[in-house]
Amino acid sequence: MHPETHLQLHRIRSAELHAQADEFRTARDCTTPRKDLRTRLGWTMVELGLRVIPAHAALPVRAPRTA
């Protein structure tokens, strides 16, 4: 393949990839509030889970054995 032809194909593909990246960025910007909601919901679930677990559940059931 002639070098100029190869270079032109590379430029076309590069332009296509840049266009796809721009579309992806604009689509992702629309979901930013949803991401914030997911983060808040996740941390709320973690806090709730930590409150539900009894405080003594983290303690070992028996003393460790020594050799």
Backbone atoms as SQL, in Angstrom:
CREATE TABLE atoms (id INTEGER PRIMARY KEY, chain TEXT, resi INTEGER, resn TEXT, atom TEXT, x REAL, y REAL, z REAL);
INSERT INTO atoms VALUES
  (1, 'A', 1, 'MET', 'N', 0.844, -1.168, 0.000),
  (2, 'A', 1, 'MET', 'CA', 0.000, 0.000, 0.000),
  (3, 'A', 1, 'MET', 'C', 0.897, 1.242, 0.000),
  (4, 'A', 2, 'HIS', 'N', 0.500, 2.197, -0.766),
  (5, 'A', 2, 'HIS', 'CA', 1.264, 3.436, -0.884),
  (6, 'A', 2, 'HIS', 'C', 1.217, 4.183, 0.456),
  (7, 'A', 3, 'PRO', 'N', 2.311, 4.777, 0.901),
  (8, 'A', 3, 'PRO', 'CA', 2.350, 5.460, 2.189),
  (9, 'A', 3, 'PRO', 'C', 1.303, 6.576, 2.316),
  (10, 'A', 4, 'GLU', 'N', 1.081, 7.318, 1.238),
  (11, 'A', 4, 'GLU', 'CA', 0.099, 8.404, 1.303),
  (12, 'A', 4, 'GLU', 'C', -1.316, 7.859, 1.499),
  (13, 'A', 5, 'THR', 'N', -1.608, 6.738, 0.866),
  (14, 'A', 5, 'THR', 'CA', -2.920, 6.105, 1.015),
  (15, 'A', 5, 'THR', 'C', -3.100, 5.625, 2.448),
  (16, 'A', 6, 'HIS', 'N', -2.065, 4.997, 2.970),
  (17, 'A', 6, 'HIS', 'CA', -2.108, 4.521, 4.345),
  (18, 'A', 6, 'HIS', 'C', -2.314, 5.690, 5.311),
  (19, 'A', 7, 'LEU', 'N', -1.627, 6.768, 5.094),
  (20, 'A', 7, 'LEU', 'CA', -1.748, 7.942, 5.957),
  (21, 'A', 7, 'LEU', 'C', -3.151, 8.534, 5.880),
  (22, 'A', 8, 'GLN', 'N', -3.729, 8.590, 4.698),
  (23, 'A', 8, 'GLN', 'CA', -5.084, 9.126, 4.533),
  (24, 'A', 8, 'GLN', 'C', -6.105, 8.237, 5.258),
  (25, 'A', 9, 'LEU', 'N', -5.957, 6.911, 5.149),
  (26, 'A', 9, 'LEU', 'CA', -6.850, 5.999, 5.866),
  (27, 'A', 9, 'LEU', 'C', -6.720, 6.184, 7.373),
  (28, 'A', 10, 'HIS', 'N', -5.504, 6.392, 7.824),
  (29, 'A', 10, 'HIS', 'CA', -5.275, 6.623, 9.247),
  (30, 'A', 10, 'HIS', 'C', -5.972, 7.905, 9.704),
  (31, 'A', 11, 'ARG', 'N', -5.899, 8.952, 8.926),
  (32, 'A', 11, 'ARG', 'CA', -6.549, 10.225, 9.275),
  (33, 'A', 11, 'ARG', 'C', -8.067, 10.075, 9.332),
  (34, 'A', 12, 'ILE', 'N', -8.627, 9.341, 8.376),
  (35, 'A', 12, 'ILE', 'CA', -10.079, 9.121, 8.360),
  (36, 'A', 12, 'ILE', 'C', -10.513, 8.352, 9.608),
  (37, 'A', 13, 'ARG', 'N', -9.791, 7.288, 9.920),
  (38, 'A', 13, 'ARG', 'CA', -10.129, 6.486, 11.100),
  (39, 'A', 13, 'ARG', 'C', -9.956, 7.307, 12.373),
  (40, 'A', 14, 'SER', 'N', -8.941, 8.111, 12.424),
  (41, 'A', 14, 'SER', 'CA', -8.715, 8.966, 13.580),
  (42, 'A', 14, 'SER', 'C', -9.874, 9.945, 13.769),
  (43, 'A', 15, 'ALA', 'N', -10.342, 10.521, 12.689),
  (44, 'A', 15, 'ALA', 'CA', -11.483, 11.441, 12.758),
  (45, 'A', 15, 'ALA', 'C', -12.735, 10.716, 13.240),
  (46, 'A', 16, 'GLU', 'N', -12.947, 9.482, 12.784),
  (47, 'A', 16, 'GLU', 'CA', -14.096, 8.701, 13.233),
  (48, 'A', 16, 'GLU', 'C', -14.012, 8.421, 14.734),
  (49, 'A', 17, 'LEU', 'N', -12.838, 8.054, 15.197),
  (50, 'A', 17, 'LEU', 'CA', -12.665, 7.767, 16.625),
  (51, 'A', 17, 'LEU', 'C', -12.864, 9.015, 17.483),
  (52, 'A', 18, 'HIS', 'N', -12.378, 10.149, 17.000),
  (53, 'A', 18, 'HIS', 'CA', -12.590, 11.400, 17.729),
  (54, 'A', 18, 'HIS', 'C', -14.079, 11.733, 17.808),
  (55, 'A', 19, 'ALA', 'N', -14.805, 11.510, 16.736),
  (56, 'A', 19, 'ALA', 'CA', -16.249, 11.772, 16.737),
  (57, 'A', 19, 'ALA', 'C', -16.964, 10.846, 17.721),
  (58, 'A', 20, 'GLN', 'N', -16.570, 9.584, 17.753),
  (59, 'A', 20, 'GLN', 'CA', -17.179, 8.648, 18.701),
  (60, 'A', 20, 'GLN', 'C', -16.864, 9.042, 20.137),
  (61, 'A', 21, 'ALA', 'N', -15.656, 9.495, 20.381),
  (62, 'A', 21, 'ALA', 'CA', -15.278, 9.916, 21.732),
  (63, 'A', 21, 'ALA', 'C', -16.089, 11.140, 22.160),
  (64, 'A', 22, 'ASP', 'N', -16.306, 12.072, 21.246),
  (65, 'A', 22, 'ASP', 'CA', -17.123, 13.245, 21.566),
  (66, 'A', 22, 'ASP', 'C', -18.560, 12.848, 21.884),
  (67, 'A', 23, 'GLU', 'N', -19.116, 11.914, 21.107),
  (68, 'A', 23, 'GLU', 'CA', -20.468, 11.433, 21.378),
  (69, 'A', 23, 'GLU', 'C', -20.537, 10.762, 22.743),
  (70, 'A', 24, 'PHE', 'N', -19.534, 9.982, 23.067),
  (71, 'A', 24, 'PHE', 'CA', -19.509, 9.293, 24.361),
  (72, 'A', 24, 'PHE', 'C', -19.431, 10.297, 25.506),
  (73, 'A', 25, 'ARG', 'N', -18.596, 11.322, 25.347),
  (74, 'A', 25, 'ARG', 'CA', -18.470, 12.344, 26.393),
  (75, 'A', 25, 'ARG', 'C', -19.779, 13.071, 26.629),
  (76, 'A', 26, 'THR', 'N', -20.475, 13.453, 25.563),
  (77, 'A', 26, 'THR', 'CA', -21.737, 14.172, 25.734),
  (78, 'A', 26, 'THR', 'C', -22.796, 13.266, 26.334),
  (79, 'A', 27, 'ALA', 'N', -22.796, 11.987, 25.969),
  (80, 'A', 27, 'ALA', 'CA', -23.756, 11.054, 26.550),
  (81, 'A', 27, 'ALA', 'C', -23.462, 10.836, 28.025),
  (82, 'A', 28, 'ARG', 'N', -22.205, 10.777, 28.398),
  (83, 'A', 28, 'ARG', 'CA', -21.827, 10.552, 29.789),
  (84, 'A', 28, 'ARG', 'C', -22.135, 11.770, 30.647),
  (85, 'A', 29, 'ASP', 'N', -22.031, 12.980, 30.080),
  (86, 'A', 29, 'ASP', 'CA', -22.317, 14.185, 30.844),
  (87, 'A', 29, 'ASP', 'C', -23.773, 14.247, 31.259),
  (88, 'A', 30, 'CYS', 'N', -24.652, 13.639, 30.492),
  (89, 'A', 30, 'CYS', 'CA', -26.083, 13.637, 30.826),
  (90, 'A', 30, 'CYS', 'C', -26.362, 12.755, 32.030),
  (91, 'A', 31, 'THR', 'N', -25.516, 11.779, 32.315),
  (92, 'A', 31, 'THR', 'CA', -25.765, 10.841, 33.410),
  (93, 'A', 31, 'THR', 'C', -25.060, 11.240, 34.694),
  (94, 'A', 32, 'THR', 'N', -24.447, 12.405, 34.755),
  (95, 'A', 32, 'THR', 'CA', -23.725, 12.812, 35.956),
  (96, 'A', 32, 'THR', 'C', -24.619, 12.863, 37.192),
  (97, 'A', 33, 'PRO', 'N', -25.834, 13.450, 37.129),
  (98, 'A', 33, 'PRO', 'CA', -26.681, 13.436, 38.325),
  (99, 'A', 33, 'PRO', 'C', -27.010, 12.017, 38.786),
  (100, 'A', 34, 'ARG', 'N', -27.166, 11.098, 37.832),
  (101, 'A', 34, 'ARG', 'CA', -27.456, 9.711, 38.204),
  (102, 'A', 34, 'ARG', 'C', -26.284, 9.104, 38.965),
  (103, 'A', 35, 'LYS', 'N', -25.069, 9.435, 38.557),
  (104, 'A', 35, 'LYS', 'CA', -23.893, 8.915, 39.244),
  (105, 'A', 35, 'LYS', 'C', -23.848, 9.445, 40.674),
  (106, 'A', 36, 'ASP', 'N', -24.173, 10.725, 40.846),
  (107, 'A', 36, 'ASP', 'CA', -24.192, 11.294, 42.189),
  (108, 'A', 36, 'ASP', 'C', -25.235, 10.605, 43.051),
  (109, 'A', 37, 'LEU', 'N', -26.380, 10.306, 42.465),
  (110, 'A', 37, 'LEU', 'CA', -27.436, 9.612, 43.198),
  (111, 'A', 37, 'LEU', 'C', -26.976, 8.220, 43.603),
  (112, 'A', 38, 'ARG', 'N', -26.306, 7.515, 42.700),
  (113, 'A', 38, 'ARG', 'CA', -25.794, 6.183, 43.029),
  (114, 'A', 38, 'ARG', 'C', -24.798, 6.243, 44.181),
  (115, 'A', 39, 'THR', 'N', -23.928, 7.237, 44.152),
  (116, 'A', 39, 'THR', 'CA', -22.925, 7.363, 45.204),
  (117, 'A', 39, 'THR', 'C', -23.594, 7.605, 46.549),
  (118, 'A', 40, 'ARG', 'N', -24.559, 8.523, 46.580),
  (119, 'A', 40, 'ARG', 'CA', -25.255, 8.804, 47.842),
  (120, 'A', 40, 'ARG', 'C', -26.019, 7.581, 48.334),
  (121, 'A', 41, 'LEU', 'N', -26.691, 6.884, 47.423),
  (122, 'A', 41, 'LEU', 'CA', -27.433, 5.692, 47.810),
  (123, 'A', 41, 'LEU', 'C', -26.487, 4.619, 48.350),
  (124, 'A', 42, 'GLY', 'N', -25.353, 4.443, 47.699),
  (125, 'A', 42, 'GLY', 'CA', -24.384, 3.443, 48.156),
  (126, 'A', 42, 'GLY', 'C', -23.870, 3.735, 49.556),
  (127, 'A', 43, 'TRP', 'N', -23.498, 4.974, 49.814),
  (128, 'A', 43, 'TRP', 'CA', -22.997, 5.319, 51.144),
  (129, 'A', 43, 'TRP', 'C', -24.092, 5.218, 52.201),
  (130, 'A', 44, 'THR', 'N', -25.340, 5.533, 51.827),
  (131, 'A', 44, 'THR', 'CA', -26.450, 5.370, 52.765),
  (132, 'A', 44, 'THR', 'C', -26.628, 3.903, 53.123),
  (133, 'A', 45, 'MET', 'N', -26.501, 3.026, 52.149),
  (134, 'A', 45, 'MET', 'CA', -26.621, 1.591, 52.423),
  (135, 'A', 45, 'MET', 'C', -25.488, 1.099, 53.316),
  (136, 'A', 46, 'VAL', 'N', -24.290, 1.613, 53.110),
  (137, 'A', 46, 'VAL', 'CA', -23.160, 1.237, 53.968),
  (138, 'A', 46, 'VAL', 'C', -23.424, 1.686, 55.400),
  (139, 'A', 47, 'GLU', 'N', -23.879, 2.923, 55.588),
  (140, 'A', 47, 'GLU', 'CA', -24.164, 3.418, 56.932),
  (141, 'A', 47, 'GLU', 'C', -25.249, 2.582, 57.599),
  (142, 'A', 48, 'LEU', 'N', -26.298, 2.253, 56.848),
  (143, 'A', 48, 'LEU', 'CA', -27.376, 1.443, 57.396),
  (144, 'A', 48, 'LEU', 'C', -26.860, 0.068, 57.794),
  (145, 'A', 49, 'GLY', 'N', -26.040, -0.531, 56.956),
  (146, 'A', 49, 'GLY', 'CA', -25.474, -1.843, 57.272),
  (147, 'A', 49, 'GLY', 'C', -24.614, -1.805, 58.511),
  (148, 'A', 50, 'LEU', 'N', -23.853, -0.734, 58.695),
  (149, 'A', 50, 'LEU', 'CA', -23.011, -0.632, 59.886),
  (150, 'A', 50, 'LEU', 'C', -23.849, -0.453, 61.145),
  (151, 'A', 51, 'ARG', 'N', -25.014, 0.157, 61.017),
  (152, 'A', 51, 'ARG', 'CA', -25.889, 0.314, 62.186),
  (153, 'A', 51, 'ARG', 'C', -26.606, -0.976, 62.525),
  (154, 'A', 52, 'VAL', 'N', -26.886, -1.784, 61.526),
  (155, 'A', 52, 'VAL', 'CA', -27.625, -3.027, 61.743),
  (156, 'A', 52, 'VAL', 'C', -26.744, -4.075, 62.416),
  (157, 'A', 53, 'ILE', 'N', -25.474, -4.107, 62.089),
  (158, 'A', 53, 'ILE', 'CA', -24.558, -5.095, 62.665),
  (159, 'A', 53, 'ILE', 'C', -24.374, -4.783, 64.146),
  (160, 'A', 54, 'PRO', 'N', -24.588, -5.764, 65.023),
  (161, 'A', 54, 'PRO', 'CA', -24.379, -5.513, 66.454),
  (162, 'A', 54, 'PRO', 'C', -22.908, -5.219, 66.754),
  (163, 'A', 55, 'ALA', 'N', -22.669, -4.423, 67.763),
  (164, 'A', 55, 'ALA', 'CA', -21.298, -4.017, 68.092),
  (165, 'A', 55, 'ALA', 'C', -20.456, -5.210, 68.527),
  (166, 'A', 56, 'HIS', 'N', -21.040, -6.187, 69.187),
  (167, 'A', 56, 'HIS', 'CA', -20.262, -7.328, 69.668),
  (168, 'A', 56, 'HIS', 'C', -20.000, -8.364, 68.583),
  (169, 'A', 57, 'ALA', 'N', -20.548, -8.208, 67.394),
  (170, 'A', 57, 'ALA', 'CA', -20.327, -9.165, 66.308),
  (171, 'A', 57, 'ALA', 'C', -18.884, -9.118, 65.806),
  (172, 'A', 58, 'ALA', 'N', -18.207, -8.005, 66.003),
  (173, 'A', 58, 'ALA', 'CA', -16.830, -7.886, 65.536),
  (174, 'A', 58, 'ALA', 'C', -15.840, -8.554, 66.488),
  (175, 'A', 59, 'LEU', 'N', -16.269, -8.849, 67.707),
  (176, 'A', 59, 'LEU', 'CA', -15.377, -9.478, 68.678),
  (177, 'A', 59, 'LEU', 'C', -15.227, -10.962, 68.365),
  (178, 'A', 60, 'PRO', 'N', -14.044, -11.540, 68.624),
  (179, 'A', 60, 'PRO', 'CA', -13.872, -12.976, 68.385),
  (180, 'A', 60, 'PRO', 'C', -14.731, -13.789, 69.364),
  (181, 'A', 61, 'VAL', 'N', -15.172, -14.963, 68.924),
  (182, 'A', 61, 'VAL', 'CA', -16.040, -15.815, 69.741),
  (183, 'A', 61, 'VAL', 'C', -15.249, -16.394, 70.905),
  (184, 'A', 62, 'ARG', 'N', -14.025, -16.765, 70.673),
  (185, 'A', 62, 'ARG', 'CA', -13.209, -17.324, 71.749),
  (186, 'A', 62, 'ARG', 'C', -11.800, -16.739, 71.641),
  (187, 'A', 63, 'ALA', 'N', -11.064, -16.886, 72.709),
  (188, 'A', 63, 'ALA', 'CA', -9.699, -16.382, 72.727),
  (189, 'A', 63, 'ALA', 'C', -8.828, -17.225, 71.810),
  (190, 'A', 64, 'PRO', 'N', -7.866, -16.610, 71.139),
  (191, 'A', 64, 'PRO', 'CA', -6.985, -17.397, 70.267),
  (192, 'A', 64, 'PRO', 'C', -6.146, -18.369, 71.082),
  (193, 'A', 65, 'ARG', 'N', -5.873, -19.523, 70.496),
  (194, 'A', 65, 'ARG', 'CA', -5.091, -20.548, 71.181),
  (195, 'A', 65, 'ARG', 'C', -3.615, -20.279, 70.966),
  (196, 'A', 66, 'THR', 'N', -2.834, -20.528, 71.987),
  (197, 'A', 66, 'THR', 'CA', -1.385, -20.387, 71.867),
  (198, 'A', 66, 'THR', 'C', -0.754, -21.758, 71.721),
  (199, 'A', 67, 'ALA', 'N', 0.411, -21.804, 71.178),
  (200, 'A', 67, 'ALA', 'CA', 1.069, -23.098, 70.929),
  (201, 'A', 67, 'ALA', 'C', 1.638, -23.685, 72.167);
